[in-house]
Amino acid sequence: MSRYEERLERDLSQIKQQVALLAGLVEKALNDAVHALLADDDSLAYATILADNRANAASNELDRMCNAFIGVHLPSGGHLRLMSAVVHANVALERVGDYAVTICREAVRVSRLPGLLQREIELMACESRQMLKQAVDAFLEGNADKAKATMVIADQVERTFDMAFGELVGEGDHSKVKDLFAFLTVFNSLERVSDQAKNICEDAVFAATGQGRGPKFFRILFLDEDNTLLGPIAEAVARKNFPEIGEYHSRGRSAGAIDSTSIAVLQDLGIDLGSHQPQAIPAHHQELAAFQVIVSLQGPVTSYVEQIPFHTVALEWEVTRPGSVQRDLRILSREIALQVSNLMTILRGQEAN
């Protein structure tokens, strides 16, 4: 190995050590912040806030090291990807430190932490910290497979947040408004930790393989009265025309009996409902939280769903249910197809088409 190669490897090793140092500081800050909140330890909360200065200094030093590496070595290929990934991971870790400070600032303001919310915070904190640790390990190891496996934890954290939000709403009659906002801020900060961990995972994959972040994949639910026509048409059109954008489902307030004549007419129009089995909407809030978008084709979404999950977008399309006349079904299918296409353009941009 030449002296230049030795210096390059030494500089890379020092940068990775700095990443590990920063990650260790941030992980400790997050652990201490959650402990301060749960144990009502104001002294620990204030100490953690002050300790963030050290994390900020480590982040600044890492930024300097990356700039120096690029200036000295003029990297290309894998080394350039790694530097780009380190710069992004540095930002993500610094933000996690900020979230820990936010939790600490709320911890000293909260006057009472209900037992139910305490359990939700413990669960969400455990999931977020686990994801952050695995993300950093995958990044430092250059392990793309481990990074990809870690990313799925973000979905679980999001579901936990939705459950916690439901509990928070139920706590509204028993807690001060100030405390409710503090709890919401804490939950949001813990969720944002998982988001930044996911970003670090994506950076790890990019550094190791050159594979960039893929477009977001959406889970979409279409609702109608009996799940025999409107919702199934939207589901079938979306699945046929936009298979790469999302996963599509339809449900009804009840499960009706599908009309065989309508199936035959729609089949001629290129919409296959032959294997569709009408189903009723899930009864549990947790199941609905898996969908990023819920679309009602008959009436307001709130007439189907008592509580719309925090992370879910609810849309209402004005669609009139026709009879089984061929002309009416042709117009209806075109109207729904246009609405579906417009939604996909909003979600993915012009590339959707």
RAQUI-V727047 format. One record per helix or strand of 3 or more residues. SS is the DSSP state (helix for helix, strand for strand). FROM is the first residue (numbers start at 0). LEN is the number of residues. If there is no record, write none. Layout:
# RAQUI-V727047
SS:FROM:LEN / SS:FROM:LEN
This chain:
# RAQUI-V727047
helix:2:37 / helix:41:32 / helix:76:31 / helix:114:27 / helix:143:8 / helix:152:21 / helix:176:33 / strand:217:7 / helix:229:12 / strand:245:7 / helix:259:9 / helix:284:4 / strand:292:4 / helix:300:3 / strand:312:4 / helix:325:23 / helix:349:3
